């Protein structure tokens, strides 16, 4: 089996990121209604006024699921 080689050299990730960023322009911020924000990225972090859930909870809290599979 012969092995094909790419005509394009592999680049280290930091070098590839630098190339991409040197050809990109940052987008400006804008305000949109929440219902129209699907698919957009936040310009800044959102911090909740209160924790959710509003009580101490273990990271092991969750739901148990029982599932069965029938093969016909």
C-alpha positions in Angstrom: 0.0 0.0 0.0 1.5 3.4 -1.0 1.2 6.2 1.3 0.0 9.6 0.0 1.5 12.8 1.3 0.0 16.2 1.5 1.5 19.0 -0.6 0.6 21.3 2.4 3.0 21.3 5.4 1.7 20.7 8.9 2.0 23.8 11.1 2.3 24.1 14.9 -1.0 25.2 16.3 0.3 28.6 17.6 1.6 29.4 14.2 -1.6 28.4 12.5 -3.6 30.6 14.9 -1.3 33.5 14.3 -1.9 33.2 10.5 -5.7 33.0 10.9 -5.8 36.0 13.3 -3.5 38.1 11.0 -6.2 37.7 8.3 -9.2 38.2 10.5 -10.9 41.3 11.8 -12.8 41.3 15.2 -16.6 41.8 14.9 -18.2 44.7 16.8 -20.5 44.3 19.7 -24.3 44.7 19.2 -27.4 44.3 21.4 -30.1 42.0 20.2 -33.2 40.6 21.8 -32.7 37.2 23.5 -35.0 35.5 21.0 -32.8 36.7 18.1 -29.5 35.7 19.8 -29.5 32.0 18.8 -26.2 31.2 17.2 -24.4 34.4 18.4 -21.5 34.6 20.9 -21.5 36.6 24.0 -19.2 39.7 24.1 -18.8 39.3 27.9 -19.4 36.8 30.6 -22.8 36.7 32.3 -22.8 36.3 36.1 -25.9 35.2 37.9 -27.2 37.3 40.8 -27.9 34.1 42.8 -26.5 30.6 42.6 -28.6 27.9 41.0 -29.7 25.7 42.6 -30.0 28.0 45.6 -28.7 25.4 48.0 -25.5 23.4 48.4 -25.6 20.4 46.0 -23.2 17.6 45.3 -21.9 17.3 41.8 -23.1 13.7 42.0 -26.8 14.9 42.1 -28.5 13.8 39.0 -31.1 11.5 37.4 -31.1 7.8 37.2 -32.4 6.2 34.0 -33.4 2.6 33.5 -33.5 1.6 29.9 -34.2 -1.8 28.3 -33.6 -2.9 24.7 -35.8 -5.4 23.0 -34.5 -7.3 20.1 -37.1 -8.7 17.8 
